[in-house]
Amino acid sequence: MMDRNGLHGIFVPVVTPFGSDGELDQSSYANYVTNLLSHPIHGLVINGTTGESPTVRWEEVEVLIRITRDLLDGLHRKMPVIVGTGTNDTASTVDRTKKAAQAGADAVLVVIPYYSKPSQEGIFKHFQQVAQVGIPVVVYEIPARTGVRLNIDTAKRIMELDNVIGIKDSSDQLELVSALSHVGVPVLCGDDLHLHDKLSLGASGGILASANMNTERFIEMYAWARQGDLIKAKEAFDSLVPWIQKLFQESNPAPLKWLLKRQGFISSDHLRLPMSPISVELEDELEQLQSL
């Protein structure tokens, strides 16, 4: 079973490829993940924000898990597969978490309940129930999308729950990583532009949509930081910043899907509504960036 020692390094959240008909494109997914597995990444995340989780049906998530497991087995690779199961309803989150465990997930990624703006006590009780499922849980803090911020005291209470192994911090603040890493809690950076800052403060790695591109450079940057050479880590990170900025200039994962199609890893950049394709202006800017 995955534990806190396994929650380090560069985890790549995968896109969910759809055909032009809007249905799951299993062939593209296998081709795309096979390419990711050619790099020494530390883990994969299925059905996160990058995977358009609000629009993906649970039976499709199970298909993605099965394909990923088959690819890992075929390549004799061992790495954690984390699956997003969080919703803004505790009962449905618990149900999805149980199904993820049965489908072969190593851990689940559970977002702070969104839209409802629960109290800190409500957030704690949400995770208390999810943790009782028994599969390792990674808390997902992303206040820009949830409308509520997890405070440090609540975070520490949640981290004391059995089966909670760490947190993905996608806030633009540094308080959580500073407070939690100092007490041995693995913190994975989820706000790509703050990766260097959070690694410098003790983050154990990142779940980074932009690591779908320039993957080796992200791994190199993480390795420098882990070795304590923050100057070389910063140099590597600075070279990635233009890519990160463009990949998040319009809503993720639209720019990423456009690039993956352009590079031949998926057959279509189709997104399910309400997500829509990137602008012509951004297409031109991404073309220019690729040519540098």
C-alpha positions, 0 to 999 in steps of 0.5 A: 500500500502506498504511504508517505514515503512514496509521495515524492517526485514529479507526478504527471496528471494525464489528459483524457483524450476524446475523439471528434465524437466526444467519446473516450479515445482509448487508443490515443490514451494508450499511445499518449501514456506509453510516451509518458512512461518512456520518461523516469516520472514518479507517478501518474494522476488519472481523473484530475483537473487536467483529465477534465474530471467534471465531465468524465463518467466513472465507467470511463475512469475505470477504463483509464485505470485498466489501460494504465495498469496494463501498460505498466505491467507490460513495461514492467514499471512500478509507479503509483497511480493516483485517481481523482475521486473528490466531489462536493458531496461526501457520500458520492466521494466515498462511493467513488473512493471505494470504486477506485480502490477496487479498480486498482488505484494506489491512492486517491486525490480528493479535492476540498469540497467545492461550490458549497463553501463548507466550514473548516469543520465540514471539510475535516469531517468530509476527509474523516469519512473518506479516510475510513475507506482504507485506501491512501488519500491525498488531499487536494487544495485548490482555492481558486476552483473551490471557493474556500481555503484550507487553513493550517490547523484544519490541514494538520488535523486532516493529516493526522487521520489514518490513511491520509498520506499528504497534500497537493497544494495548488494555492498560490500561497506558501503557508501550507508547504512551510507549515506541513513540510516541517512536520514531515507531511509530504506536500506536492506542488500543484501550482506549476509557477510556484514549483521552485519556491515550494521545493525550496520550502520543503515540498516533496515534488509536484503534480504538474500539468505542464510536466506533460511537456519538457518532462525530462527538464522537470525531472532534472529540476526536481533532482537538483532541488532534492540534492540541495542545489537550488541555483541549478534547480532555479536555472532549470525552472526558469527555462520552463517558465515560458511553457508553464505560462502559455499552458495556463494562459487559457483554461487547462487542459485546452492548451495542453491537448492542442499541443499533444495533438500537434505532436501526434500523441493524441488524435484529437484535442476535443474537449467536453463542454463547457471546456472549449478549444484555445484561441487562434492567437494562443495557437500562434503563440504556442507554435512560436514557442515550439520553434525556439 
